[in-house]
Amino acid sequence: MKPYPVLLLFGLDSQTLPVDAEVTRHMIARAEQVLRERAWRVAASEVTDDLDAALAPFAPAEWLVFNLCEGSPNQPFYYASVARELERRGFAYTGCDADALHRTQFKPMMKRMLEARRLPTPRWTAVECVEELSFDLFPALVKPAGEHCSFGITRESVVFTLAEARAQAATVMEQYPGGAIIEEFLDGEEYGISLWGNHEDLEVFGISVIRYDALPDLRDRLCTFDAKWLPETEAYQKTMPTCPAPLSPALKDELEVLACRAHIACGVRDYSRIDIRMQDRRPMVLDVNGNCALSENSGFVETARIAGWDYATLLDRLVSMAASRASALPAGTRIEARPQIQTP
């Protein structure tokens, strides 16, 4: 039996799309199953509108938390807010700390961190007032500044004029809090670099590529929400990733080095997926995805499977990373909770 029981913490509410709820519940059931097969004691707790109630039965000194919460910043299970509360209570938990999750959620903050380390990323500007938006690099991509999982990214996100950019920014800002961001659109294949570890043991275990050759219209040549999550759509069916990506040794090395530098620059911990496109044969960081999706159909998990890591081994390793931090937490910082529940 492993040294700690594991709490699978996840969130669902009325804002959660049906497809997300279905994927999440299936993921939790499978995670419980495979972690028990690896001799972890497991419980699950759902956050709907009360994070305190979801955590109350679990003693921080005795439980590891697998932080599977996502959500937007206005939801009680926004993963950075959850991480902040876990830190306050003294839990050891998987994945990024609260600061890294928040900074990578908000794209302008992430962009500034990349630029501070002189890492290449498409030119961009934040949109706070539509009427004052000024940008002259077209085609461009307009998307929510504070969302993830491709929320708010559609074929209309690709714009060709300043007037289109302002109109799309207005649409985005009406639908999503946190403003918008506009960046130059790079037309070409998109690489997803999956990695795990921390600092000296950081390891790239796979690179996938999405090619958009089957979609001649430039507006379709990006990873929209449909392309990422809805198998019945043409966008999904025509943008299936290839893994491992066929790469020259030189480009493979270049992508791996850049992904590791982006992971470190953004303070990401344990695991991530870095999205990269090419500009004039130079790789550019599009996004840093800390605590990326861990459902069995996600890109990170599929890449791990192709690299030889089955689902049980993958989750076991992520929990073990958190367990290695548990003994380092100062005992005095831990908040005692009510008696723990029993697990099978």
N, C-alpha and C positions, 0 to 999 in steps of 0.2 A: 504493500500500500504506500502511496506517495505521502510526503510529509504534511501536506495541507489539503483541505477540501477546496474545491473551486466553485465560485459563484459565477454563473453565466448571467450577466446583467444586460438587459436589452430594453428597448422602448418602443411602444406603439400607442397611437392615439387616433382621434378622429381625423387628423390631418394626414395620416399615413395612407398612401395610395394602396389599393387592394393588392397590386402586384408586389409591393414592398412588404406588406404584412404577410403574404403567403410565403415569400422567400425567407423572411425572418423567422417565422415559426418553424419552417422546415429546417433551417440552419440550426436553430436551438436544439431541436430534437436530435439531429444528427451529431451535433457537438456533444450532447449528453451521452449519446451512445458510444461514440468512439473514445471519448476521454475515460469513460468507465472501463472500456476494454483495455486502456493503458493504465489501469489501477488507480485512477484519480477518483476520489469521492466528489460527487457533483450535485449541485442544486441550481435552479434557475429562478430568477426574480424579474418580473416585468415592471417597468416604470411606465405609468400612464400620465398621471398628473402630480404624483407625490414621490419624489426621489427618497426623501427621508423614510417613508413607510417601506419602500422597497429594500432599503439597507438595514432597517432597524433590527431584524432578527439575527444579524450576522456580526460576530465579534471581529473587529479589525485585526486583532492579534492572532486570530485563528484561521482566517479565510483569505484566500487569494481571489481577486476579482478579474474575470475575463471581461474587459470593457468592450461589449458589442453594441453599445449605444451609438446612435448616429444623430439624426435629427437636425433641425435648423436652430439658430440661436434663440428663437422665440419659443422653443419647446423645452420642457423640463428634462428631457433626455438628450439635449445637445451634448455631444461627446466631450467637448472641452469643459462645460459646466460640471458634468459628471466626474471627470477626472479631477477637477478642482476640489469637489466635495470628498472624493476618495482620498486625496492628499490631506485634506483637513482632518479627516477621521483617522488617518494613519494606515490605510489599506495599501498593500502591495498589489499592483494591477498590471495588466498587459498593455503594451503599446505606448504611444506617445504620452508625455505629460501634458498638463492643461495648456501651458503656454504654446507649445509646439502645435497642438491641435488647433488652437484658436488662430495662430498666425498663418497656418497653411489653409485654414478654412477661408480666410479673407484674402483674396487674391492680391490686392495692392500690398499688403504686408508681406506676403510670400515673395512677390516680385522684388520688393526692396531688399529682402534678405539675400536673394540671389545676386542682385546687383552689387550689394555690399561686398560680396565675395568675388566679384567680377566674373560671374557665371553668365553665359549667353542666354538670353530669353527674348522673345519677340517684343518690339517696342510697343508701348502701351500708355494709357492714361486712365485715371479714375474719373468717373462721371458723377458729379454731385449736383450739377444744375444743367439740365438738358440744353437750355438756351445758350449757355456759355461753353458747351462742348466744342473743342477745337482739335481736329485730327486730320492728317493729310496723307496717310499711308493706306491705300486701298488696293485690293479688297481688304476688309478688316472683319474682325469677329467681335460681336457685342454679347456679353454674358453677365449674369448676376455676379456681383463682387463677393458675395458671402454665401454661396451655395456649393454643393459638391454633388457627386454622382450624376453629372450632366443635367441637373435640374435647370430649366430655363434655356437650354441649348437646343435650338431647332434649326431647320434650314433657313429660316428668316434671320438667324443670328449672323449670317454672312451678308455684309453690306458693301456697297460699291461707291457710295457718295456720302457726303457729310449729312445731307438731308435724310438719307436712309438710316444713317448711324444715329441721328438724333431721335428719329421716330422709333427705332428699335430700343434705344436706351430708355425712352419714355415707357414703352411697353414693359420692359424688364423691371423698371423701378416701381411700376404700378403693381406688379405681381409679387415681387420679392423684396423684403427689407434688406438694407445694407448697401444699396446703391448698385451701380453697374461699372464694368470695366470694358474698355475697347482696346484691342491689340491687333497688330498686323496679322493677317491670315496667311499662313504658310501652306501652300498647296503641295501635298506630297504624302509619302507614306508616314505612318505614325508608329513609333516604337514605344512599347511598354516594358520597362526594365524592372524586374522584381528582385528585391533584395531583403536580407534580414541580418540581424546582428547589431553590434554597437562598436563603433570606433575601430579598435584594432582587429576585431573579428568580423567586420562587416563583409558580407559575401553577396555577390550577384549570382543568383541561381538560374536565371533564365531571361531571355529577351524574346518578346513576341512582336509581330508587325501587322498592322492593318493597312492594306492597300485599297485605294479608292478607284481603281481603274474601271470598275464596272459601273461607276456613277459619273457620267460625263458632265453633268451640271455642277459647277463649282459650289453651289449652295448645298449640295448633298455630300460634299467631300470632307466630312468631319464626323466626330463621334457624338451624335446627338443622344438625347435621352432614349428615343426609340431604338437607335442603333445599339445602344448598350443593354437595354432591358426588355425589349418587346420582341420575342422570336417570331411573331406572326407578321412583322413588318418587313417591307423590302429593304429598308435601311439596315436592319439587323442581318438579314440573310445575305446581303451583298458586301458586308464588312466584317466577315468572320476573320479573327486573327489567325496568323500562321505562327506556330511555335515549334521548335526554335526558329527564329528569323534567319533566313539565309544571308550571312554577312561575311565580308572579307575579314580576315584577322585584324587588320588595322582599324576598320570601322567598329568592330566588336569591342576592341580595347578602348576606343575613344568613347563609345557610348557607356561602357561600364565605369570608366573613370569619372565622366561627367555625372552619371547617376549617383555615384557614391559621394561626390562633392556636394551635390544638391541635397542629398539626404542629411549630410552633416551640417551644411549651411543653415538648414531650416530646423535643426535641433531635433530631428525625428529619431525615434527610439524603437528598437525591436524589429519592425518590418515596415516596408513601404513599397509603393509602385511609382516610378518616375516616368512621366509621359514626355516624349521628345519628338520633334520634327526637324527636318533639315531645311536650312536656308543657304543656298549656294554651296552645298556640300558641307556646311558647318552645322553640327547638331545644336539645337536650341531647346531649352527646357520650357515646356508648356505648363506643367503642373507637377506638384509634389503631393502625393496622396499618402499621408500618414494614416494609420489604422484603416487601410483600404479594405474593401469588402472581402469577407471570408466565407461567403456561401459557396457551395460546391461548384456552381457554374460561373464563379467570378474569375476574372483574368489571373489574379494572383494565385488562386488555388489550382487552376488548370495548368499554369506555368510550373508550379511546384510538382504537380503530378507527372508532367512530362519529364521533369528533371529527376524523377525517381522518388519523390516524397509523397506517400499516400496521405489521405486526409487526417487519419489518426496521428501519424508521425508529425505532420505539420502543426496541428493544434497542440500536441504534446510538447513540441519544442517551444512554442510561444508561451505556454504556461510555465515551462521550466525557466524561461528567461525572467519572468516575474518572480518565480520562487527564489531565484538567485539573489533578488533584491530584498526579499522579505526580511532576512536576518540583519540587513543593514539599516532598517528603519529604527529610529530611536524609540524605545518603548514608551518614553514619557509623552510622545506626541500622539499616541493612540487613544482614541476615545472608546471607552467600554460601552458595549451595546447590550441589549437584552439577550437572554439566553439563546444560543444558536438552535436552529432547527435540526432535526435528525435527517441524515441522508442515507439512502440505501447502501 
